[in-house]
Amino acid sequence: MERWEPQELIRNSVLEVRGDGKAGGGLVLAFQSLAALLLADPELHVQEWPFFSSARRGACIRSFLRVSRRPITAACEVTRPAMTLLMDEGAARTVDFAEGVPPGGTFVLNTRRSPAECARHYRLSGRVVTVPGDEIGTRFLKHAIGNISAYVAMAHAIGGFEPRDVAETFIHQLEKRRIPDTLLERNRQALAASAGAIREGVFDEAGADDHRPLTFAGYGELPVGAQTGLRLSRTNRTADYAPSSFRLRFDDPAVACTGCAHCITNCPEGIIRWRPDAERGLLVTGVDVSTYCKLCGECIAVCPEKLFKEVPFEEEWKEVAIRS
Amino acid sequence: MSEPTRGPDLLHIATPSGERYENVIDLAKVRAAHRVLYEERETISADGNTAAAIATLQMWRCLLFAGFPITPSTKWIETVAATIARDPAGTQAAKRVKLLEAEHAVADYLAGAAAACRDLIFPTATSSVGLDHMTETTRSLGASGLGNVMIIDVYRATANYPLCIEGDPSDTLAHRDDGFIQIACRGKQQIYDTIVQAPVLGMHPHIMTPTQPGYYGIKDSHRSARLTVEPDREIHAFQDRWMAPCPLPGLINGDTAFGNCVTSRHFQGFKVSQKRRLERVLELLPRIGADFERHFGRPGLAFFDQAGFDDRPRLDIAVASMGPDFGTFEALRAAYEKRHDLSLGGIAMRLLTPFPRDQVRQRLAGARVVLVVNQAHHSGRGHLTLDVADALADLERPPRIIGAFAGLGGADVSESTWEAMLDDASAVLGGAPAPPWRAYHEGRPV
């Protein structure tokens, strides 16, 4: 298996990096910080940009980065990256984050699982680097946001940086966003913890046909009702838009529901379960989070009894399918 | 036209009532109140919207920043507002952000403010339907001679149903006749540099036409790279050399721009004058570009960027396109040329309106086939195709023209898509018939 060493690519041609995550998860900040870190070297040419559509928070998004010692003019998306990041395991349900990566490439994953487990599960051949970013984010920022760790892991995978520069570049990006000092300090702690939590290994688990770039088969004709189908949750699995690591829970052991029905009328997906109730008019009994709940938070916001909550949830790998 | 001028006779025309409105604004005080962003030349990392925001913030003539957020241009007003708000001592007190209730209100605000303060520059940024919402006023601005208005258009496809935020230039190309000078940019540096030069062009007494610099949404607005920013004093020195002072508020040949009821004869003459003012851009733009290059050491305004022409008078295939995707063509050009044993060059349009037909004709006349790559919806062969065809029409032996569409709806224009278009152009070079137009995506016609 030929190895695609990031530093060698930067020196001799161009290192192309792609990241998959979900809107609102900090993927863009991770890539912007990496670009800033690389741009500190005046000899390097860097371009970094995201791709996202008009879909809401939680939708799959991508980021791209090119770095080289030569001027970069290419502006097209990166389709055969030598290095790729899976920032959010939930995104892997929808996209193949390793698509187009040649055997011997570098795979960076924000996951609590080991490099060997990831290589087997995602069928990866090359260098696999993992970091439990969501856990670190929860520990230091009370929020399962893995972009700090993902950035540190990408910098580690490229190599050649001083730890202090890695940390301070990220902090500088936060300062530009006018983040309060107390939060900056917690980010510093998360950055340090991330550096100590990186694991890596080299594996050869990909089959010959795994992760091949898909061939564009044409746009085809839009079927009647295609647009409506996209907008209606009953034909579109909107739960994929939810941030991973969380789910909605309805909990009402004391039957405190007043029957106000605010949750029912505000839920855009119509997934609140209820039954008629002689005293209240209706009684909410639960919520179907399996397919359509995208954790928009409307029910949490409107329930006067605070019966809806966002709770931690771990992705189950059995839900994950490698597309190619 | 003369060298950078202090203004022609228009300066000395009084209004019929005799009002001159001189000294209404103390420009010296405005200039003194400017808060310097950069004391020295610096290299920073920035995306396109940030580059545009920095350029406007560095101009002492930019006092009022009107805006209404719309993706993908929102970060321009965010950056401007954050920078102004970051000034606790109030030294930036002269600068204000005016967030309005909608884009049409922004355009009206610009019109009123710009008509009253002809020596100041009034910028905003918008996109897609935001520009559409401004249309009634943009056409008045175009006619009015308010060259001190600058609408930065961050290109985004113009279809709000289905909702999309993708960056194609269908918004700016749908407004070709609003009466603005439209200049396309690609890359952070070109965005920054163009925004510094655009008001110089628009406010020139012979031009007096508002400007619309633009760049691709997402593909450039959100793409970060290295950016060289100049010290504020150098930007002021460059602009001041060309700009001051402006004619009286609203004066064009003695007529006020707004509020007047004029006779049909005056109005018709006014429209002819509007067209002439726009045409003068073709003469002035290269001079401003050359002066910029002398001052800052980087290429200034130009009619188009070019690649692969070198000293070759004849080329097998020439590409005419615009935007950042031209960079992908540049990246693969030499290899394609070698692999297919043909000569290949291309231009990326900078000045969209007025279209520099003579310069385009001169550049493309030696090509055997011209592949025009359009990226915006058009009812026919494409906006650029028609302009290029018009430019080449009176040649004795005009090149064969291929009208291609790629990147519609902000789609990626990959290397394989460029190669598919070039393969078809090669086939036409070999005698194959050229369809009126063809759309491409991911390496194949669609």
Interface residues (C-beta under 8 A of the other chain):
Chain A: Q32 A35 A36 L39 P42 H45 V46 Q47 E48 W49 P50 F51 F52 S53 S54 I72 T73 A74 A75 C76 E77 T79 R178 T215 F216 G218 Y219 Q227 L230
Chain B: T43 S45 D47 T71 A82 R86 P162 L163 C164 I165 E166 R186 I218 K219 H222 R223 S224 A225 R226 P324 D325 F326 G327 T328 E330 A331 L332 D412 V413 S414 E415 T417 H441 E442 G443 R444 V446
